[in-house]
């Protein structure tokens, strides 16, 4: 992203602080981001802060950033995505509406995408009542494996708590001095 060494260091420290504030292992989040350079390149905006938040959200859901990026890309294949959505709706006997998720994917808001996906999946109790073909169709509609879908469902309460934490600004979590450094970094960008 063309950051200086100081800017990169500040961004890493901010990510670590946000991960700790959300009870997620910072080293796993940073490794996930480092391993997902393609996702970072495709979906980053605002200096990459959205990717940092999305990586933490993904960890809370029990998946990784690449799985989220795969979902985002799959939803942007409109024809295929709509067909899978209709199939899932028919098998589930309820409407699955991924339009908002597609919009969020298009806007590179992969943190928001994850929140929308969790809404569409339903509760853990609802998921546990589904038969295998229904689970497969739902997973296919959002572009994840049934295993990843099960992790997302099981961890959605943690992710909802994260939503409250990430609503806070970085300044609330890391302090005003660090925020001044981030502002200077962003201005340089």
N, C-alpha and C positions, 0 to 999 in steps of 0.2 A: 504493500500500500504506500510505499515511499516514505515511511516514517523514519525519523532520525532515531538513533539509539536511545536518546533520552525520552522521546515520545513513545517509543515501543515499551520502554521500561515502565513509564507512567501508566500506560494502558494495561500492562500485565499486572501491576500493583492494584489497579482499580478492579480488574477482573477478579483477582484473588480476594479482595475485600468483599465484593458482591457475592462471590461464591461462599465465603465463610459466613456472611450474613444470612445466607439461605441454606446453611447446613449441607453444602455440597463440597466435596473434596476439590480444592482449587487446582491441584496437580492434574486431576483427571479432566477437568474442564479445559485447562491449558493444553493438555495433550490432545484432547478431542479437537480443539481449534487448530492446533499445529498439524494434525493428521487430515484436516478437512480444508486444505488450501483451495481446492476447486470450489467448494461450497462458499468459502470466504470470498473468493473472487467473483462468484456469480451473484451473491445475495447481500454483500455488505453495502451499507449506506451510512452516512453520518460518521465517517471515520471508523466504522466497524463496530460501534457500540451495540447495534442491533444483533450482530452475530454473537457477541459476548453474552448478551441476555438470552439469546436463543440457545446457546450451548448450555447455559446453566439450567434453563427450562427443560431442555432435552434430558439432561442428567437427572433432574427431578422426576421425569416421566420414566426413567429407566432405559432410555435409548440414547443414541448419539447424534451429533450434528449431521453426519452424512445421511442417516435415516430420514431426518427432517428435510434435508435438501432434496432427497429422492422423492419424498412426498410432494414437495413444492413443485418440482419439475413434472412429476406425473400429473398433477392437477392442471398444469398448463397445457397438457396434451388434451385439448377440450373435447374432441370427439370421443376418444377412448375413455376419458374421465367421466363424461356424461353417461356413456353406456354402462360403465361399472356402477355408477351411482344409481341408475335405474334398476339394474340387476339386484343390487343390495336392497333397495327399497321394496322390491317385489318379494324377495326372500324373507325380509324382516317383517313385512306386513305393516311398515310405517315409512314415512317419508324421510329419506336421508337427503339433506340439502347441503351440498358442498359449494354453492355459489360464493358465499362469503369467504370460504377458504381459498377459492380460486382468485378472488379479488386480492386477498392478502398476499398470496403467492406472487401475483403480478406486481404488487407494490413492494416486493422484497421484505415484507413484514413476516419473517418466519417465526418470530416469537408469537405474534398474534395468530398465525396459522395454527400453531400447536394448541393454543387455547380454544380456537374454533373447532379443531378436530376432536378435542376432548368433549366439547359440548355435543357434537354429533354422535359420538360413540355411545354415550349413555352411562349409566351407573355400573358399578361392578356387579350389583345384584342382577341387573338386566342382562349384562354380558354373560354371566354364569348360567342364565336360563337358555341361552342360544344353543342351537344345534350346530354341529361342525360346518355344514354348508353355509349357514347364516354367518358364522364367525369368519369363514373364508371370504365370503362375498363382501362383508364389511371391511375386512383388512385390505382386500383387493381394491375396494373403492377409494381408499385413502393412500394406497401404495406402500403398505408395510406388510410384514409377515404376521401371521396369527400370533406368534410368540411376542413380537414387539407390540402388537395391539393389546395383548393380555397384560404386558408390563405397563403400558400407558393407562389402562383401565385401573389396574391395581394401585398405581401411584398418583392418580389424578387428584387425590386430596392434598398430597404434598405439593403438587403443581399449583393448586388453587391457593395454597398458603404463599407460594412464590409470587403469585400475581400481586398479592398485597405488598410484598417486599420490593418487587421491581417497580411498583408504582412510585416508590420513593426515588428521589433523584440520587445520583452518585454523590452529590454534596452531603446529603443526609447520612450516607454510609461512610464515606471516606474523609469528610471534613472539608472545610473551605479552602485551606491551603492547597491541598491536592487538587481540588476543583479548579483553582486558579491556574495550576499547571496544565490541567486538561483543556481549559479554555485557551490558553496560550498555544497549546499543541494544535487544537482545532483551527485556530486563526492562522497558524503557519500552513496548515493543509490548504 
